[in-house]
């Protein structure tokens, strides 16, 4: 199969996983009059019966927030996250607040503990950096075995969530240093396309907008993880990377971020509706 056709077929298979049909039983989660997430029936029932900050109306889970400020909504969500954690309905607590928005770039309606986002189906934003070597290789990182999600799978050299209070570029710069010891202000960084992962996961429902960046590093560039979330960093040939993606050795997000750069650099077609 020619390379272009191979990448198109692979991207199509990954798109089917990344943009799966939303389970019909999920309840829309409404904050400040906007649908911001999707909650499983048992999560909705727990919040309505165990807190005073939630109610169900017309099949939707509502935060009771009429007249409340962003800070007050955030406090209600913080209390709910703690209750979910203590009840064993939420795992991987990060003590990191993410913004709650109705759509990418929209106003911040509240903030919420990162670990609660998939439980409530709240959209998150992430940045991923493909690091190409000037010898035609790609640097990749293996996620630490202690990671709550996708432990031991391969990832882009840099990838992470955008917390409340940071823009995309600030998050990318921070993650580049934490995960690879790179100072991006000394490098030429290119902006790729973005894609949206929407799929049911073990934690609940994942809705994540991922922004792809890329950089070229010289052969003598040294990369070293700083935060303990990466087991090892390797430099691999592009054919070896594609082979590993086909064997599902990469996270879904990293695989799609990698294919975005490869397709754009090579002028290959990608499935309609995948990249924006």
N, C-alpha and C positions, 0 to 999 in steps of 0.2 A: 504494500500500500504506500503510495507517495506520502512524503512527510506532511504536506498540507492536509491531505485527506485523513491521515492518522490523527493529527491534532484536532481537526474538526469533529471526528467521531468521538475522541476522548472528551472534548469539551461538551459535546452533546450528552454523553453519559453522565458527566459530573453535574451538568445543569439539571438533569432529571432528579438527581439527589438533592441539589441545592434549592430547587424551586418546586418542591413537592406540593401536592394539594393540601390545603389546611384542613385538619380534622374537623368535621362539621359540628362536633359536640362542644368545641371550645366556645367560651363566652367572651364577647368583646369586652375589653376593660376600658372604661371611660374615665378620664381625668379632665376636669375643667371643660366639660362638654365635647371633648375630642377622644376618639378611639386611639389609644396608645399601645394596646396590647391585647393578648388573648390568653385567657385562663381556663384551665381544666375545671370540670364541674366540681371536683373534690376541693380544689383550691378556692374556688368561689364560695362554696358552702362553708369552708373553714373560716374564711375572712368575714363573711356575713354573720356567722353565729358566734365567733370568738372576739369580734371587735365591734366598736361603735362607729367606726369610720367608713364602713362599706355597706352597700345595700344592692339588692338585685331588682331590676325593673325591666320588664319586656325582654327577658332573656339576656340582659347585659349586666355586668358587674360594674357598679359605679363607686368611685371614691366620693364620699359625702363631703364636698368641698365648696359649697356655694358661699361666695364672699371671702374665701380664704386666700391668703397670700401664697406665693411660691414656697416660702419658708414653712408655713403651716401645713401645706400639702406634703412637703418633704418629711415633716415630723410624723405625719400619719403613716406614710409609707415606711419610714424607719421603724416605727413601732410594729407594723405588720410584718416586716422582714424578720425582726427579732422573734416574733411569735411563730412564724413559719420555721425558722431555724430551730427553735426550742422544741417544736413538735416533730422534728425530723423530716420536714417537707422541703427543706432547703439545705443544700450542702455547698462546701467550698467557699465559706465566708471569706471575703477579701478586705473588708473595712475600707472600701473605696466607693465613692459616690459617682454615679453616672447621671447624665442629664436625661430627663424624660421629655420627649418631643412627639408631636403628632406626625411629623415628617422630617426628613433630613433638612437641616438649615432653618427649621421652624423655631419659634420662641420656646424657651425652657419653661415647662409647666410645673416641674418639680424635679427633685433629685431622688435617687434610690440606690440602695446597696447593690453593687454589681452582681452579687450572687443571686439576687432576686429577679434579675431581668428575664432569664429564661423561664422561671417559674410563672411569671406574670406575662410572658410573651412580649415584653417591652423591647422596642427597637434599640439596638446599640450601634455604635460606629467604631470602626477599627481601621488601622493603617498597617499596610504590609509593604516591605521594601525588598525587591529583588536585587541582589548584589552580583553583578556580572564581573568576572575577571577579564582583564584585558587580553587573556589568552584563550577566550571563548568558553570558559567554564562558568559555573554558577556556584556561589557559596550558599550552603544550606545548614540549618541548625536542627538538632534533634531535641525535642521537648523532654524535660526532665521527667524521671519516672514518678516523681511525687505530684506532678500536675493533676488537678482534679479532672480536667477534660483532655482527652487524647494524649495520655502519657506515652512517651516513647516513640510517637510518630514524628516524622520529619516535617519541618516548617520552613518558611522563608527565613533568610538570615535575621530579619527583624519583623516582628508583628505584634500588635497589641491594641488594647482598647483605648478609646479617647475618653478620659475622665471629664467630669464637670469642671469647667474653668480653664480648659485647654482647647486650642483650635487644632486642626489636623496637623499643621506643620510643627507646632510645639510638642504634640504627642509623638510625632515621628522622631523628632530630635531626641526626646527623652528616651524613647524605646531603643533607638539606635545605640545610645550610650549604655543603657542598662543591659541590653542583650548581646551587643557585639563590641562595645568599647569604641564605637565610631563617633567622631565629631563631624556632624553633617555640614556645619558651617564652613568646613574646609573642602567640601566636595561639591561637585555639580550633580544635583538631584533632579531627575525628570519625573513629571507627573504623568501617570498612565490613566486608564479608565477606572471606573468603579463598577461594582456589582452588588446585588442584594441577595443574601441567603435567607430563604424562608422555608423552614422545615420543622416537623416535630422531632424532638430529641428527648433523651432520657430525663432531662431536667424539666421539660415542659415544651416550650415552643421557642425556636430561635428565629429572631428577625434581626439581621445584622447587615448594615451597609459597610462595605469594605472598599477602601480607597487604595489603589495600587501606585507605588512609586518604584523608581529604579535608579541605580547608581552603578558606575563602572569603577572597579578597584584595581590598582596595579598589583602585580604578582607579589610584591614585597609588603603589601598591606597586612598588618597583624590585627586579627579580630579575637577578642577575648570576652566571654560572658562575665557580667558584673553582678547579676542579681540572683544567681543560683537556679534560674528557671530553664537553663539549657545544659544538656549533658555534654554535647560535643558539637563542633563546627567543622564541616568538611567542604572541600572544593571538588566538584564533580563535573564531568562532561555533560553537555546538554542531552545527548542521546541517553546517557545513564539516568538523568533526571526524569525524562519522559518514561523510560522503562519502569522506574520506581513509582511514578504516579499511576501507571497502569496497574501495578501490583497493589495499589491502595496503601502504600507506605507513607504517603503524605497526608496531612490533614486536608479535609475538603476545601477549606478556605485557602490554604497555601497552594494547593494544586491549581485552583482556579486563578489565583493571583499570578502564579508562574506562567500558566498558559496565556494569560492576558498579555504579558510582556513578550513571550515567544511569538504569538500570533501577530501582534502589532509590529514588532521588529521585522518579522519575516513577510509581512503583508498578506498573512493568511486570513481566510474568512473564519468567522466565529458564529455560533448559533444565534439567530435573531432573539432579541430580548435578554441576552445574557449580560453583555457589557454596555455601559452607558458612558 
